[in-house]
């Protein structure tokens, strides 16, 4: 077991915003008398990540100076790398209700007791157009991130947060490890170097291949699937988790790989989200981070490898986590093994490559994709789930 973490959190300190003991009792009573602000689903995920330190060094929702600096320079005002502003929206009616209050209580969309107390430092008007261009690279409201931004309030409430409790979750309780807990797990295993893998999709053979390639050069793998809000047509998190479990039971070394869930909501911000995801995984204790083709992309808004090229915009060592870049991987029948354009000399006719649309068509028809594309156990889970979602298909 290691005595200390080999990897420092972003900014040097792992934040923990949860209060306890007499302070928590006092703040619970205080919260009952404060104006209430209901966070939306994405903000609820952001709050959870703030509370447990996944977004270290942030201690709350960002103020206007940080907001502007992130959009203009991909850095916080103090100079630390950061690419996506973490904001709390208000509409005009909510802004009036908050008024001149020094603090507000944050409430879940499902109601219940307050989650946190936010000390109000400022409110400011959101620059929706600049934010869309800076974060998503487009103002097209067909983009799911831009659409969510369009629906957000015109104003932003900023200030440090003290968390009274975390959001309640019925699903994946055994996998909901905080950054402090993943770091402890890595120390217990003696892992000095850990590669993180972000996913919002089932793991097919290509994903498995690049994870295992990365595992050849580090001590451990953290499969870290995102379980916050995603697009309606993405595979539901509970289905994906069943796929990860069966893979880990049968195809991954138990002493070199582990699964924990990432509570973030998807932004679909492509390159900017790749950096944001990498920084968060650094906070979870990862020394390396896999960046594949079209990381966090959607539609054709980003180039295939834009999410890899953006890492070149930062000085060496500035991010504090090493990106591992992979091209599109596949099974080649001529090579009789997995490969990529870097290692396989053959044409596409020899490569088992299927589009996402074609895979969904096959699964909906109850047809397994080729074993070279997807493990049979994973295909069966997806076929069953597709049949439940589309019973008339």
C-alpha positions in Angstrom: 0.0 0.0 0.0 1.3 3.5 -0.9 1.5 6.0 1.9 0.6 9.0 -0.2 -1.0 9.9 -3.5 1.5 10.0 -6.4 -0.8 12.5 -8.3 -1.8 15.9 -6.9 -5.3 17.2 -7.5 -5.8 20.1 -9.9 -4.6 23.2 -8.1 -2.9 21.2 -5.4 -5.8 20.6 -2.9 -8.6 18.1 -3.1 -11.7 20.0 -2.1 -14.4 18.6 0.2 -17.4 20.8 0.7 -19.5 18.5 2.9 -20.1 19.9 6.4 -20.7 17.7 9.4 -21.2 17.8 13.2 -22.4 21.1 14.9 -21.6 23.2 11.8 -24.0 21.0 9.7 -26.7 21.2 12.3 -26.4 25.0 12.4 -26.5 25.3 8.6 -29.5 23.0 8.2 -31.4 25.3 10.5 -30.1 28.3 8.7 -31.1 26.9 5.3 -34.8 26.6 6.4 -35.0 30.4 6.5 -33.1 31.2 3.3 -34.5 31.9 -0.2 -34.7 28.6 -2.1 -33.1 28.0 -5.5 -33.9 24.8 -7.4 -31.0 23.5 -9.4 -31.7 21.8 -12.7 -30.5 18.2 -13.5 -27.2 19.3 -15.0 -26.5 21.7 -12.1 -27.3 18.9 -9.7 -24.5 16.8 -11.2 -22.2 19.8 -11.1 -23.1 20.4 -7.4 -22.3 16.8 -6.6 -18.9 17.0 -8.3 -18.1 20.3 -6.6 -19.1 18.8 -3.2 -16.8 15.7 -3.5 -13.9 17.5 -5.1 -14.2 16.2 -8.6 -14.0 19.8 -9.8 -11.1 20.9 -7.5 -10.0 23.6 -7.0 -13.5 25.1 -7.5 -15.3 25.7 -4.2 -18.6 26.8 -5.8 -20.2 28.2 -8.9 -17.9 30.5 -10.8 -18.0 34.3 -10.6 -18.0 36.6 -13.6 -14.2 37.1 -13.8 -13.6 33.4 -13.9 -16.5 32.9 -16.3 -15.0 35.5 -18.7 -11.5 34.2 -18.4 -12.6 30.6 -19.1 -14.4 31.6 -22.2 -11.6 33.8 -23.5 -8.5 31.9 -22.4 -9.4 28.4 -21.2 -8.0 29.3 -17.8 -9.4 30.5 -14.5 -8.6 34.2 -13.7 -5.7 33.0 -11.5 -4.1 31.2 -14.5 -5.1 27.5 -13.8 -6.3 25.6 -16.9 -10.1 25.3 -17.1 -12.3 25.0 -20.2 -16.0 24.8 -19.2 -17.6 27.3 -16.8 -19.5 25.7 -13.9 -22.5 28.0 -13.4 -25.8 28.2 -11.6 -28.6 29.7 -13.6 -31.4 32.0 -12.6 -34.3 33.4 -14.6 -35.5 36.9 -13.9 -38.2 35.8 -11.5 -35.7 33.8 -9.5 -33.3 36.7 -9.5 -36.0 38.9 -7.9 -36.8 36.3 -5.3 -33.1 36.0 -4.3 -33.0 39.8 -4.1 -30.2 41.1 -1.8 -29.9 37.9 0.2 -26.4 37.1 1.5 -27.1 33.3 1.1 -29.5 30.9 -0.6 -30.4 27.3 -0.1 -30.0 24.9 -3.0 -32.8 22.4 -3.6 -32.9 19.3 -5.8 -35.4 19.3 -8.8 -37.3 16.5 -6.9 -37.6 18.7 -3.8 -36.8 17.6 -0.3 -34.5 19.1 2.3 -31.9 21.6 1.1 -28.7 20.2 -0.4 -26.5 23.1 0.4 -26.1 26.7 1.3 -24.5 29.1 -1.2 -22.9 32.3 0.0 -24.0 34.8 -2.6 -20.9 36.8 -3.9 -22.5 38.1 -7.1 -25.0 37.7 -9.8 -24.3 38.5 -13.4 -25.9 38.2 -16.9 -24.9 35.2 -18.9 -23.3 35.9 -22.3 -25.2 33.1 -24.1 -23.7 33.7 -27.5 -20.1 33.9 -26.4 -20.5 30.9 -24.1 -22.0 28.8 -27.0 -19.1 29.7 -29.3 -16.4 29.3 -26.7 -17.6 26.0 -25.2 -19.4 24.3 -28.1 -17.9 26.0 -31.1 -21.3 26.7 -32.5 -24.5 28.7 -31.8 -26.6 26.0 -33.6 -29.5 25.1 -31.3 -29.6 21.6 -32.8 -26.5 21.0 -30.8 -27.7 19.5 -27.4 -25.3 21.6 -25.4 -26.3 24.8 -27.1 -30.0 23.8 -26.6 -29.5 23.3 -22.9 -27.7 26.7 -22.8 -30.6 28.4 -24.6 -33.0 27.0 -22.0 -30.9 28.1 -19.1 -31.7 31.3 -17.2 -30.3 34.7 -18.4 -28.6 35.3 -15.0 -25.9 33.4 -13.1 -25.6 33.1 -9.3 -22.1 32.8 -8.0 -20.4 32.0 -4.7 -18.9 29.3 -2.5 -21.0 26.3 -1.5 -21.2 24.3 1.7 -22.9 21.0 1.1 -25.3 19.6 3.6 -25.9 16.3 1.8 -25.2 14.7 -1.5 -28.0 13.9 -4.0 -29.7 10.6 -3.3 -29.1 7.8 -5.8 -30.7 4.4 -5.9 -28.6 3.2 -8.7 -24.9 2.1 -8.8 -24.4 2.7 -5.0 -21.4 0.3 -4.9 -19.7 2.2 -7.7 -20.2 5.8 -6.5 -16.7 6.5 -5.2 -15.6 10.0 -4.5 -12.2 11.2 -5.6 -10.9 10.6 -2.0 -12.2 7.0 -2.2 -10.7 6.2 -5.7 -7.4 7.7 -4.5 -7.6 5.4 -1.4 -8.4 2.4 -3.6 -5.4 3.2 -5.8 -3.1 3.5 -2.8 -4.4 0.2 -1.4 -3.6 -1.5 -4.7 -0.2 0.1 -4.9 -1.0 1.8 -8.2 1.4 4.7 -8.8 0.1 5.3 -12.4 -3.6 4.9 -13.4 -5.2 5.5 -16.7 -8.8 6.8 -16.8 -11.3 6.0 -19.5 -14.4 8.2 -20.0 -17.4 6.6 -21.7 -21.1 7.2 -22.2 -21.4 4.1 -24.4 -21.1 0.4 -24.1 -17.6 -0.9 -24.3 -17.0 -2.7 -27.6 -13.9 -4.6 -28.7 -12.2 -1.3 -30.0 -12.6 0.4 -26.6 -11.4 -2.7 -24.8 -8.4 -2.9 -27.1 -7.2 0.7 -26.4 -7.9 0.3 -22.7 -5.7 -2.7 -22.6 -3.0 -1.0 -24.7 -2.9 1.7 -22.1 -2.9 -0.8 -19.3 0.4 -2.2 -20.7 2.2 1.0 -19.6 0.5 1.9 -16.3 -0.3 0.1 -13.1 -4.1 0.2 -13.2 -7.2 1.1 -15.2 -10.1 3.1 -14.0 -13.2 2.6 -16.2 -15.1 5.7 -15.3 -18.5 5.8 -17.1 -20.5 9.0 -17.0 -23.9 8.4 -15.4 -25.3 11.9 -15.4 -27.8 13.3 -18.0 -27.2 12.3 -21.6 -29.1 12.5 -24.9 -32.3 10.6 -25.0 -31.0 8.2 -27.7 -27.8 7.3 -25.7 -27.8 3.9 -24.2 -29.2 4.2 -20.6 -26.6 4.1 -17.8 -28.2 1.0 -16.1 -27.8 -1.0 -19.4 -24.3 0.2 -19.9 -23.3 -0.8 -16.3 -24.5 -4.4 -16.9 -22.3 -4.5 -20.0 -19.3 -3.2 -18.0 -19.9 -5.7 -15.2 -20.0 -8.7 -17.6 -16.8 -7.5 -19.3 -14.9 -7.0 -16.1 -16.0 -10.5 -14.8 -14.6 -12.3 -17.8 -12.1 -10.2 -19.8 -10.2 -7.8 -17.4 -7.5 -8.6 -14.8 -9.2 -8.1 -11.5 -6.1 -6.8 -9.8 -5.4 -4.2 -12.5 -8.8 -2.7 -13.4 -11.7 -1.2 -11.5 -15.0 0.5 -12.3 -16.4 3.6 -10.6 -19.1 6.0 -11.9 -18.6 9.6 -12.9 -21.7 11.7 -11.8 -21.2 14.4 -14.5 -23.8 15.4 -17.1 -22.7 15.3 -20.7 -22.1 18.7 -22.4 -21.2 17.2 -25.8 -18.6 20.0 -26.0 -16.0 17.9 -27.8 -12.5 19.3 -27.4 -13.3 21.6 -24.4 -15.0 18.7 -22.6 -12.0 16.4 -23.3 -9.9 18.8 -21.2 -12.6 19.1 -18.6 -12.9 15.3 -18.3 -9.1 15.0 -18.1 -8.9 17.5 -15.2 -11.7 15.7 -13.3 -10.0 12.3 -13.7 -6.8 13.9 -12.4 -8.8 14.9 -9.3 -9.9 11.2 -9.0 -6.2 10.2 -8.9 -5.5 9.3 -12.5 -2.1 10.0 -14.0 -3.1 9.3 -17.6 -6.3 9.8 -19.6 -7.3 8.1 -22.8 -8.5 10.4 -25.6 -9.9 8.6 -28.6 -11.6 9.7 -31.8 -14.3 12.4 -31.4 -14.1 12.5 -27.6 -17.4 14.0 -26.2 -18.5 14.8 -29.7 -21.9 14.8 -31.3 -23.0 15.0 -34.9 -20.4 16.5 -37.1 -19.7 19.6 -35.0 -16.1 18.6 -34.4 -13.3 17.1 -36.4 -12.4 13.5 -35.7 -9.3 14.3 -33.7 -10.0 17.9 -32.5 -10.3 16.6 -28.9 -6.7 15.4 -29.1 -5.3 18.5 -30.8 -6.6 20.8 -28.1 -4.1 19.4 -25.6 -1.4 21.1 -27.6 -2.8 24.5 -26.6 -1.5 24.0 -23.1 2.1 24.2 -21.9 3.8 20.9 -21.1 2.8 19.8 -17.6 0.2 22.5 -17.2 -2.7 20.0 -17.0 -0.8 17.6 -14.7 -2.3 14.5 -16.4 -0.8 12.7 -19.5 -3.2 12.2 -22.4 -2.9 9.0 -24.3 -4.1 9.5 -27.9 -5.6 6.7 -29.9 -6.9 6.5 -33.4 -10.0 4.5 -34.4 -9.4 0.8 -33.6 -10.9 -2.2 -35.3 -10.4 -6.0 -35.9 -8.5 -6.7 -39.1 -9.2 -10.1 -40.7 -5.9 -10.1 -42.6 -3.9 -9.2 -39.5 -6.1 -11.6 -37.5 -6.2 -9.2 -34.6 -7.1 -5.7 -33.3 -5.3 -2.7 -34.7 -5.6 0.9 -35.9 -4.5 2.8 -39.0 -1.2 3.2 -37.2 -0.6 -0.6 -37.1 -2.7 -2.2 -39.8 -1.6 -1.9 -43.5 -4.9 -3.3 -45.0 -7.9 -1.7 -46.6 -11.3 -1.2 -45.0 -12.6 -4.3 -46.8 -10.6 -6.4 -44.4 -11.5 -4.4 -41.3 -14.6 -5.0 -39.2 -16.0 -1.5 -38.9 -19.7 -0.7 -38.2 -21.4 2.6 -37.9 -23.4 3.3 -34.7 -26.5 3.4 -36.9 -25.8 -0.1 -38.3 -25.1 -1.5 -34.8 -28.4 -0.1 -33.5 -30.2 -1.6 -36.5 -28.7 -5.0 -35.8 -29.5 -5.0 -32.1 -33.0 -3.8 -32.7 -33.5 -6.8 -35.1 -32.1 -9.2 -32.5 -29.0 -9.7 -34.5 -25.6 -9.9 -32.8 -22.8 -7.8 -34.3 -19.7 -9.8 -35.3 -17.7 -11.1 -32.3 -14.8 -9.1 -33.7 -16.8 -6.0 -33.0 -18.5 -6.7 -29.8 -18.3 -9.4 -27.1 -21.3 -11.8 -27.4 -22.2 -11.2 -23.7 -22.4 -7.4 -24.3 -24.4 -7.9 -27.5 -27.0 -10.1 -25.7 -27.5 -7.4 -23.0 -27.9 -4.7 -25.6 -30.3 -6.8 -27.7 -32.5 -7.5 -24.7 -32.5 -3.8 -23.7 -33.3 -2.7 -27.2 -36.2 -5.1 -27.3 -37.5 -3.7 -24.1 -37.3 -0.1 -25.4 -38.7 -1.0 -28.9 -41.2 -3.8 -28.3 -42.8 -3.5 -31.7 -39.5 -3.7 -33.6 
